[in-house]
């Protein structure tokens, strides 16, 4: 299990306390970084320093995930490749949007390749809770070109160019790098992404004091709509929600007493030899491996090393709702 890293945000709230996060008194916490292994972060995102999750249990307790990568090597990583800075190749979070997040974009692959310090960020959002009428903004309406969008940034009308999608619990939205997007007020999500926090803001809902990055954003935005949301089919206990070139995400729902292998028979080639990240959204479960048993409760995140993932089993102690990410 990993110790959360809490990030105070102007748009954050207090909802993560219900998931066992030790929120500082009177602080609005927008993000709980559940798995982080970044050598650097942006000043406006992660705060500017390095962030390495600390392990809470097992023989490597109190060591960082970066230590684990170095100590365990292929036993942890298997066929997965480390990040460009030698770290674990995923950043995993819970996000609590009490207010709207900025309209933003992350560097496109082409922009990241040509601009040192800009790191692409492909991410997905799994909607855990949503207030009545809450939306997310994902992609740009057909017919809106770069010149029109740039003009609306200046006039403050840019939100009208965005595609607003109702926030539906259980839906998963893939946001490839270059997608213009914003998380709307009243939405709680689990996020799986590549290990970067490079963000270019184009609009911040009238808030002052936070930097915008209009020129950089316009170089990165992929204009047009995005792929639709995915969800588990009714009655399904396990299903693929997102497949990218960087990671996959499965949804998992089990009744009390339900049991399943962590790696399914339909897993993509390589997944059986890769680490698995389990984010428990509801309920309690045990992960049973050759090295023992780890119990999880809602709000916790666990990394199962590659050497154990192929034989690992999940046992639901109560009805369970989780997502499972692999690289």
Backbone torsions as a table, in degrees:
resi	resn	phi	psi	omega
1	UNK	NA	154.6	-176.7
2	UNK	-119.1	147.5	-179.2
3	UNK	-84.4	128.9	-177.1
4	UNK	-69.0	148.8	174.0
5	UNK	-111.1	113.3	-173.4
6	UNK	-93.0	137.7	-178.1
7	UNK	-122.1	119.4	176.5
8	UNK	-76.2	134.8	-178.2
9	UNK	-137.1	148.3	179.3
10	UNK	-63.1	-25.8	-178.6
11	UNK	-96.4	-0.2	-174.5
12	UNK	-80.3	175.4	-178.5
13	UNK	-142.1	-143.4	-175.8
14	UNK	-126.3	7.9	-173.2
15	UNK	-65.8	-24.7	-176.4
16	UNK	-72.6	-11.6	174.8
17	UNK	-61.6	-31.7	179.7
18	UNK	-68.1	-13.0	177.7
19	UNK	-106.1	22.5	174.1
20	UNK	79.8	11.4	-179.8
21	UNK	-79.4	131.2	-177.0
22	UNK	-79.2	77.4	-174.5
23	UNK	-69.7	131.8	175.1
24	UNK	-60.7	148.5	-178.6
25	UNK	-62.8	135.7	175.2
26	UNK	64.9	17.7	178.6
27	UNK	-106.9	141.6	175.2
28	UNK	-95.0	105.6	-175.5
29	UNK	-95.7	118.6	-179.5
30	UNK	-95.0	-29.2	-174.8
31	UNK	-136.9	138.8	167.8
32	UNK	-115.8	107.8	179.3
33	UNK	-78.9	108.0	-174.3
34	UNK	-84.3	-31.4	178.3
35	UNK	-146.4	112.7	-177.8
36	UNK	-140.0	137.8	178.1
37	UNK	-148.7	67.9	-174.9
38	UNK	-111.8	128.5	177.1
39	UNK	-70.5	-31.2	175.9
40	UNK	-143.5	157.5	172.3
41	UNK	-131.5	161.3	176.8
42	UNK	-76.1	149.3	-178.4
43	UNK	-62.0	-36.3	-177.0
44	UNK	-86.9	-6.8	180.0
45	UNK	-108.2	-82.0	-177.3
46	UNK	-85.6	-7.2	177.5
47	UNK	109.1	-8.1	173.8
48	UNK	102.8	-17.7	-179.3
49	UNK	-100.6	-176.9	174.0
50	UNK	-77.2	153.7	175.1
51	UNK	-137.9	119.1	179.1
52	UNK	-131.8	117.4	-179.3
53	UNK	-59.4	144.6	177.6
54	UNK	-99.8	136.6	179.9
55	UNK	-80.1	134.6	-173.4
56	UNK	-97.1	-19.0	-173.9
57	UNK	-145.0	169.7	176.8
58	UNK	84.4	-175.4	-175.8
59	UNK	-65.5	-18.8	179.0
60	UNK	-104.2	20.1	178.4
61	UNK	-54.7	136.8	-178.7
62	UNK	77.9	-3.3	171.5
63	UNK	-90.5	164.1	-179.5
64	UNK	-92.1	164.4	175.6
65	UNK	-62.4	-31.0	175.7
66	UNK	-65.2	-39.5	174.6
67	UNK	-60.5	-42.6	-178.1
68	UNK	-63.0	-40.9	177.7
69	UNK	-59.4	-42.4	-178.6
70	UNK	-71.9	-40.3	-174.9
71	UNK	-76.3	-45.2	-173.1
72	UNK	-89.4	-24.7	176.7
73	UNK	55.3	-126.3	-175.4
74	UNK	-68.9	-21.1	175.3
75	UNK	-62.1	-35.5	175.8
76	UNK	-84.2	-48.3	-168.1
77	UNK	-89.7	-26.6	-178.4
78	UNK	55.5	-125.8	-178.8
79	UNK	-84.0	-6.3	-177.8
80	UNK	-75.1	144.0	177.9
81	UNK	-93.7	143.5	176.6
82	UNK	-70.5	166.6	178.7
83	UNK	-70.1	174.8	-178.7
84	UNK	-60.6	-25.0	179.0
85	UNK	-101.6	11.7	175.3
86	UNK	88.5	17.1	-176.8
87	UNK	-109.0	-177.1	177.2
88	UNK	-65.8	135.3	-167.5
89	UNK	-87.2	25.3	174.6
90	UNK	-135.5	148.8	167.4
91	UNK	-121.5	123.6	-172.0
92	UNK	-125.0	133.4	-172.7
93	UNK	-142.3	161.4	157.6
94	UNK	-107.8	138.3	179.4
95	UNK	-122.5	131.5	176.7
96	UNK	-118.5	106.6	-178.5
97	UNK	-97.5	92.2	173.2
98	UNK	-69.7	-34.8	175.1
99	UNK	-123.4	170.3	177.4
100	UNK	-61.7	136.6	168.3
101	UNK	-75.7	161.5	177.6
102	UNK	-61.4	151.5	168.4
103	UNK	-74.2	124.3	-167.3
104	UNK	-149.8	168.5	175.2
105	UNK	-145.5	151.5	175.1
106	UNK	-107.3	154.0	-172.9
107	UNK	-53.0	133.5	173.1
108	UNK	-70.2	160.7	178.5
109	UNK	-54.7	-42.7	-178.6
110	UNK	-65.3	-42.9	-179.6
111	UNK	-66.3	-43.5	179.7
112	UNK	-62.1	-36.6	-179.5
113	UNK	-68.5	-27.1	-174.4
114	UNK	-101.6	-9.4	-174.5
115	UNK	-125.3	104.5	178.6
116	UNK	-56.1	137.5	179.7
117	UNK	91.3	-12.4	176.5
118	UNK	-97.2	121.2	-177.3
119	UNK	-115.5	127.9	179.6
120	UNK	-62.9	152.5	-178.2
121	UNK	-141.3	98.1	171.2
122	UNK	-93.1	132.9	-174.5
123	UNK	-141.6	167.6	169.8
124	UNK	-140.9	150.4	178.0
125	UNK	-114.6	127.9	171.2
126	UNK	-106.6	118.5	-173.2
127	UNK	-80.5	118.4	-177.6
128	UNK	-95.5	-34.8	-179.8
129	UNK	-156.4	151.0	-179.6
130	UNK	-152.7	134.5	175.6
131	UNK	-69.8	155.5	177.6
132	UNK	-54.8	129.7	178.6
133	UNK	81.8	-0.7	-178.3
134	UNK	-67.0	149.3	-179.2
135	UNK	-134.6	164.4	163.2
136	UNK	-118.1	157.1	177.4
137	UNK	-111.0	125.0	-169.6
138	UNK	-147.5	103.9	179.7
139	UNK	87.5	171.2	-174.2
140	UNK	-115.9	139.8	-175.9
141	UNK	-57.9	143.4	176.6
142	UNK	-56.3	141.1	179.1
143	UNK	92.8	-13.3	177.5
144	UNK	-87.7	116.7	-179.5
145	UNK	-101.3	-179.4	-175.3
146	UNK	-61.5	-42.8	-177.9
147	UNK	-64.2	-43.2	178.8
148	UNK	-63.5	-45.0	-179.1
149	UNK	-62.6	-43.4	179.6
150	UNK	-62.1	-39.6	177.9
151	UNK	-64.8	-38.2	-179.7
152	UNK	-74.5	-25.2	171.8
153	UNK	-62.0	-44.7	-178.7
154	UNK	-66.7	-37.1	-176.9
155	UNK	-85.6	-10.4	-178.7
156	UNK	83.1	15.2	-178.3
157	UNK	-103.3	14.7	-170.6
158	UNK	-63.6	-29.3	-178.5
159	UNK	-61.4	-31.1	179.0
160	UNK	-66.8	-17.6	177.3
161	UNK	-87.1	-12.5	-176.3
162	UNK	-86.0	152.2	175.7
163	UNK	-89.5	113.9	178.4
164	UNK	-91.0	128.5	-176.5
165	UNK	-123.0	129.3	177.6
166	UNK	-55.3	136.5	178.1
167	UNK	-82.6	111.1	-175.9
168	UNK	-114.2	123.1	-179.4
169	UNK	-59.0	133.2	179.8
170	UNK	95.3	-9.0	176.9
171	UNK	-89.2	147.2	179.9
172	UNK	-120.3	130.7	-176.8
173	UNK	-116.3	120.1	176.3
174	UNK	-84.9	134.4	-177.7
175	UNK	-129.0	83.9	179.0
176	UNK	-60.6	152.1	177.0
177	UNK	-54.1	134.0	-175.6
178	UNK	101.2	-7.1	178.5
179	UNK	-82.7	126.3	174.0
180	UNK	-79.2	131.4	-171.3
181	UNK	-158.6	166.9	173.1
182	UNK	-159.9	139.9	174.1
183	UNK	-86.7	126.1	-176.6
184	UNK	-81.6	162.1	-179.4
185	UNK	-61.3	140.6	175.9
186	UNK	86.1	18.1	-177.6
187	UNK	-118.7	135.3	176.1
188	UNK	-116.6	126.6	-176.7
189	UNK	-132.7	156.7	163.5
190	UNK	-99.7	133.8	-175.5
191	UNK	-121.7	132.3	171.8
192	UNK	-118.3	132.4	-174.5
193	UNK	-153.6	167.9	170.7
194	UNK	-69.8	156.9	-172.1
195	UNK	-79.8	77.9	178.5
196	UNK	-151.8	150.5	171.0
197	UNK	-128.4	27.2	176.5
198	UNK	-72.2	117.1	-175.9
199	UNK	-133.1	133.8	176.6
200	UNK	-113.4	113.7	-179.2
201	UNK	-88.1	140.4	174.7
202	UNK	-115.5	-19.1	-178.9
203	UNK	-157.5	137.6	-175.6
204	UNK	-129.2	31.8	170.8
205	UNK	57.6	33.0	177.1
206	UNK	82.9	-1.9	177.1
207	UNK	-70.1	144.2	179.8
208	UNK	-106.6	158.7	173.3
209	UNK	93.7	-6.5	178.0
210	UNK	-111.0	135.6	-174.9
211	UNK	-68.7	141.7	170.0
212	UNK	-103.2	158.6	-175.1
213	UNK	-136.3	59.0	-169.2
214	UNK	-64.9	-47.1	-177.6
215	UNK	-61.3	-45.5	179.7
216	UNK	-63.5	-42.5	-178.1
217	UNK	-61.9	-43.9	-178.4
218	UNK	-63.6	-25.8	176.2
219	UNK	-74.9	-19.6	-171.7
220	UNK	-105.0	-26.4	-169.0
221	UNK	-65.3	131.6	170.7
222	UNK	-94.0	108.2	-174.3
223	UNK	-76.1	143.1	179.0
224	UNK	119.3	175.4	-179.8
225	UNK	-74.8	171.1	-178.4
226	UNK	-115.3	170.8	177.4
227	UNK	-66.1	152.0	-177.7
228	UNK	-70.8	167.2	177.6
229	UNK	-68.7	158.8	174.0
230	UNK	-118.7	161.2	178.1
231	UNK	-156.8	160.0	174.4
232	UNK	-68.2	134.6	175.6
233	UNK	-61.6	151.2	178.1
234	UNK	-54.5	129.9	178.2
235	UNK	86.3	-11.6	-179.2
236	UNK	-75.3	144.1	176.6
237	UNK	-97.4	-21.1	-176.9
238	UNK	-151.9	140.7	178.3
239	UNK	-167.8	151.2	179.4
240	UNK	-76.8	127.3	179.8
241	UNK	-104.3	-39.1	-176.5
242	UNK	-142.2	134.8	169.9
243	UNK	-129.0	119.0	174.0
244	UNK	-125.1	175.0	177.2
245	UNK	-73.1	-7.9	-176.5
246	UNK	-108.0	-31.5	-176.8
247	UNK	-161.5	165.9	170.4
248	UNK	-124.5	155.7	176.7
249	UNK	-135.9	129.1	174.6
250	UNK	-110.9	147.8	167.9
251	UNK	-93.4	147.8	-177.6
252	UNK	-138.3	122.8	173.5
253	UNK	-131.1	124.0	-179.2
254	UNK	-129.6	141.3	172.4
255	UNK	-74.9	166.3	175.9
256	UNK	-56.2	130.2	-177.5
257	UNK	85.2	-6.0	178.5
258	UNK	-67.5	149.7	-176.9
259	UNK	-141.2	141.3	178.0
260	UNK	-153.3	155.4	171.9
261	UNK	-70.9	148.6	178.8
262	UNK	-69.4	-41.4	175.8
263	UNK	-98.8	122.4	-176.1
264	UNK	-83.3	165.2	178.9
265	UNK	-65.9	-22.5	-179.7
266	UNK	-96.6	13.9	-178.8
267	UNK	-59.5	147.6	177.3
268	UNK	-67.2	154.9	179.1
269	UNK	-56.0	132.2	178.7
270	UNK	100.1	-27.0	-176.4
271	UNK	-64.5	-33.5	-179.2
272	UNK	-65.9	-17.4	178.8
273	UNK	-111.8	26.7	-178.0
274	UNK	-126.7	157.8	175.6
275	UNK	-68.6	151.0	179.2
276	UNK	-119.5	139.9	178.8
277	UNK	-116.1	119.7	-178.9
278	UNK	-106.3	122.0	173.3
279	UNK	-108.5	115.6	-177.6
280	UNK	-91.4	118.0	-175.4
281	UNK	-95.6	-34.0	178.4
282	UNK	-145.6	147.3	172.7
283	UNK	86.7	-162.3	177.5
284	UNK	-142.5	149.2	-177.5
285	UNK	-152.0	168.9	171.4
286	UNK	-123.0	137.9	171.8
287	UNK	-103.1	119.7	-174.8
288	UNK	-107.7	122.1	179.7
289	UNK	-130.3	177.5	178.9
290	UNK	-64.0	-19.6	-178.4
291	UNK	-96.6	-2.9	178.7
292	UNK	139.6	-159.4	-175.6
293	UNK	-126.8	136.3	176.5
294	UNK	-120.6	125.0	179.5
295	UNK	-95.3	139.2	179.3
296	UNK	-126.3	146.6	171.1
297	UNK	-121.1	164.8	-175.8
298	UNK	-53.9	135.4	-179.7
299	UNK	97.5	-7.3	179.6
300	UNK	-96.7	156.6	179.0
301	UNK	-129.6	136.3	-176.0
302	UNK	-131.1	138.2	174.1
303	UNK	-103.8	124.8	176.2
304	UNK	-102.6	117.3	-177.3
305	UNK	-60.0	155.1	-178.8
306	UNK	-57.0	-36.8	-176.6
307	UNK	-68.3	-14.6	-179.5
308	UNK	-113.0	-15.6	-169.3
309	UNK	-66.0	-37.3	-174.6
310	UNK	-63.7	-32.0	-178.1
311	UNK	-102.6	-1.0	-175.3
312	UNK	-70.5	144.0	177.4
313	UNK	-124.3	149.6	176.7
314	UNK	-110.3	127.4	177.7
315	UNK	-118.1	119.6	-178.1
316	UNK	-82.5	117.9	176.7
317	UNK	-81.0	-29.8	172.9
318	UNK	-135.3	173.8	173.6
319	UNK	-56.0	134.1	-168.3
320	UNK	-121.9	141.3	174.7
321	UNK	-134.5	120.0	-175.9
322	UNK	-147.9	165.5	166.0
323	UNK	-123.0	149.0	-177.0
324	UNK	-126.2	121.6	-179.0
325	UNK	-111.0	145.9	176.7
326	UNK	-140.8	152.7	179.1
327	UNK	-113.6	NA	NA
